[in-house]
Amino acid sequence: MTLKLKLDNVPATKVSALKRKASKLGLSPENYIKQLIDEDLALDQEASSRSFAELAAPFREALDGVSERELDRLSRKKTSRRRNRD
């Protein structure tokens, strides 16, 4: 099946960024968009076929032993950095 997409409402800066990213990955813009769609649909399938506990397990394991206070501190630090960039 062939489907043509028009990017009329996408700013030129985003189209340029998409082309640069595709090139960096060694893909045509069309194949990069196809890859994004395939990955998104695969994520949807995985999310709908697994429980929240299964999906969250890697985060629980990575944060094992980190206190809530430390998580709050890291979150505030990251948020502060993001605000300073904008």
Backbone bond lengths (Angstrom), bond angles and torsions (degrees), N, CA, C in turn:
res aa  C-N    CA-C-N  psi(-1)  N-CA   C-N-CA  omega(-1)  CA-C   N-CA-C  phi
1 M - - - 1.448 - - 1.520 108.88 -
2 T 1.305 115.94 137.02 1.457 121.08 177.80 1.514 108.76 -111.18
3 L 1.314 115.07 132.86 1.459 122.14 178.33 1.519 107.23 -133.59
4 K 1.300 116.25 127.90 1.464 119.35 178.62 1.517 108.74 -101.37
5 L 1.324 115.14 133.47 1.455 121.18 178.67 1.514 109.12 -109.21
6 K 1.317 116.49 136.42 1.460 121.20 175.22 1.520 107.69 -104.45
7 L 1.302 115.60 136.96 1.461 120.64 -179.58 1.524 110.85 -107.23
8 D 1.327 116.66 40.18 1.466 121.27 -177.47 1.527 113.19 -58.62
9 N 1.325 117.24 -38.13 1.466 120.59 -174.31 1.524 113.36 -95.26
10 V 1.328 116.65 9.05 1.456 120.49 179.18 1.522 108.05 -98.06
11 P 1.339 117.20 125.24 1.468 119.89 -179.12 1.532 111.72 -58.29
12 A 1.310 115.91 147.06 1.464 121.99 -178.79 1.520 111.54 -56.70
13 T 1.327 117.38 -33.42 1.473 119.82 -179.69 1.526 110.73 -64.73
14 K 1.327 116.39 -36.21 1.472 119.51 178.87 1.529 111.24 -73.63
15 V 1.312 117.03 -36.81 1.463 120.34 176.87 1.528 109.09 -63.97
16 S 1.322 116.93 -42.21 1.470 120.76 177.74 1.524 110.82 -63.05
17 A 1.328 116.89 -42.33 1.459 120.90 178.81 1.527 110.47 -63.43
18 L 1.316 117.18 -40.12 1.460 121.80 177.59 1.523 110.17 -61.61
19 K 1.327 117.26 -44.22 1.460 120.76 179.40 1.527 111.60 -64.38
20 R 1.345 116.67 -40.85 1.465 120.38 178.16 1.527 111.18 -63.30
21 K 1.326 116.07 -44.61 1.463 120.83 -179.12 1.524 109.93 -63.64
22 A 1.323 117.26 -44.35 1.459 121.17 178.54 1.521 110.27 -59.32
23 S 1.314 116.21 -45.14 1.463 121.01 179.73 1.523 111.31 -62.30
24 K 1.330 115.98 -42.77 1.465 120.80 178.89 1.536 111.09 -60.14
25 L 1.329 115.98 -33.05 1.463 121.34 179.87 1.525 112.37 -87.15
26 G 1.339 116.39 -1.94 1.457 120.26 -179.13 1.517 113.28 75.18
27 L 1.332 116.23 27.11 1.460 121.67 -178.14 1.524 110.37 -119.50
28 S 1.320 115.40 156.59 1.462 119.26 169.38 1.525 106.90 -75.45
29 P 1.332 118.23 158.05 1.472 119.19 176.44 1.534 111.92 -55.44
30 E 1.323 115.90 -38.54 1.466 119.69 -179.50 1.527 111.50 -63.99
31 N 1.335 116.13 -44.57 1.469 118.94 179.49 1.523 111.87 -70.01
32 Y 1.332 117.09 -31.77 1.466 120.08 176.50 1.529 109.68 -65.17
33 I 1.312 117.12 -44.54 1.476 120.49 178.24 1.524 109.87 -62.85
34 K 1.331 117.40 -41.22 1.462 120.92 177.49 1.523 109.91 -60.59
35 Q 1.335 117.09 -43.44 1.463 121.25 178.99 1.528 110.62 -61.09
36 L 1.326 116.95 -43.48 1.469 120.52 178.70 1.523 111.12 -60.58
37 I 1.320 116.41 -43.00 1.471 120.49 179.46 1.529 109.91 -64.28
38 D 1.341 116.38 -46.56 1.470 120.30 179.79 1.527 111.07 -58.76
39 E 1.341 116.65 -45.07 1.463 120.58 -179.32 1.523 111.45 -65.71
40 D 1.316 116.84 -40.34 1.466 120.26 179.55 1.522 111.11 -64.15
41 L 1.323 116.69 -44.52 1.466 119.77 179.78 1.533 110.96 -66.61
42 A 1.321 117.66 -35.73 1.467 120.97 177.01 1.527 110.45 -65.19
43 L 1.339 116.66 -40.11 1.469 120.19 176.84 1.518 111.21 -63.37
44 D 1.329 116.43 -42.41 1.470 119.76 176.83 1.522 110.77 -58.96
45 Q 1.333 116.03 -44.24 1.469 120.55 -179.50 1.527 110.37 -62.60
46 E 1.337 115.71 -44.83 1.464 119.41 -179.93 1.525 110.84 -63.72
47 A 1.326 116.48 -43.82 1.467 120.38 -178.62 1.521 111.47 -63.62
48 S 1.323 116.82 -35.73 1.464 118.86 -177.92 1.531 112.42 -81.04
49 S 1.333 116.91 -15.22 1.460 118.36 -177.39 1.534 113.04 -104.02
50 R 1.338 117.09 -2.59 1.466 120.41 -179.37 1.521 109.76 -125.09
51 S 1.318 115.78 151.59 1.458 120.27 179.20 1.527 110.03 -75.51
52 F 1.312 116.28 161.38 1.468 120.60 177.57 1.524 110.19 -59.76
53 A 1.320 116.99 -38.85 1.464 120.71 179.71 1.531 110.81 -60.85
54 E 1.332 117.36 -40.82 1.465 120.51 177.88 1.527 111.21 -66.39
55 L 1.331 116.83 -41.71 1.466 120.67 -179.42 1.526 111.56 -67.98
56 A 1.333 116.89 -33.83 1.463 121.20 -176.63 1.524 113.39 -85.34
57 A 1.334 117.96 -11.71 1.464 121.45 -175.73 1.532 113.71 -53.09
58 P 1.334 119.88 -45.05 1.470 118.68 179.65 1.532 112.80 -60.61
59 F 1.322 117.37 -35.13 1.465 120.57 178.38 1.524 110.69 -69.08
60 R 1.341 115.99 -43.24 1.468 119.12 177.89 1.523 110.68 -59.58
61 E 1.328 116.42 -43.21 1.463 120.34 -179.52 1.526 111.20 -65.75
62 A 1.332 117.24 -42.65 1.468 120.82 -178.54 1.520 111.74 -66.68
63 L 1.326 116.57 -29.54 1.466 120.84 -176.71 1.520 112.74 -100.15
64 D 1.312 116.85 7.66 1.455 120.61 -179.70 1.530 110.00 -58.67
65 G 1.313 116.46 125.16 1.457 121.25 179.04 1.519 114.56 90.21
66 V 1.329 118.44 -6.59 1.464 121.31 177.94 1.528 107.84 -88.48
67 S 1.313 116.04 127.91 1.463 119.44 -177.44 1.526 110.96 -75.32
68 E 1.317 114.78 159.60 1.466 120.43 177.25 1.526 109.96 -62.03
69 R 1.316 116.45 -36.81 1.461 121.36 178.92 1.544 110.48 -61.29
70 E 1.330 116.63 -43.84 1.463 121.45 179.11 1.531 111.09 -65.48
71 L 1.343 117.00 -40.16 1.461 120.47 176.26 1.522 111.47 -61.97
72 D 1.326 116.79 -42.30 1.469 120.90 177.35 1.523 110.54 -60.87
73 R 1.337 116.48 -43.68 1.457 120.91 -178.89 1.533 110.73 -62.87
74 L 1.336 116.29 -45.74 1.462 120.12 179.32 1.525 111.80 -64.03
75 S 1.317 116.05 -38.95 1.459 120.62 179.04 1.524 111.08 -64.55
76 R 1.331 116.83 -45.08 1.471 120.40 178.87 1.524 111.10 -63.66
77 K 1.319 116.95 -39.50 1.466 121.88 -179.97 1.532 109.75 -63.21
78 K 1.314 116.90 -46.33 1.460 121.75 -179.63 1.523 110.79 -65.10
79 T 1.324 117.45 -42.68 1.461 121.63 179.07 1.515 110.37 -63.07
80 S 1.329 116.37 -41.32 1.463 120.99 178.87 1.522 110.85 -61.96
81 R 1.326 117.12 -44.40 1.465 121.02 178.46 1.513 111.36 -60.92
82 R 1.320 116.39 -42.73 1.466 121.04 -178.97 1.518 110.08 -63.98
83 R 1.315 117.81 -42.44 1.468 120.91 179.31 1.515 111.72 -64.69
84 N 1.329 116.89 -37.67 1.457 120.88 179.52 1.521 112.45 -68.43
85 R 1.334 117.02 -28.30 1.472 121.35 177.53 1.519 111.29 -71.88
86 D 1.321 116.83 -36.47 1.478 121.27 -175.70 1.479 112.79 -79.57
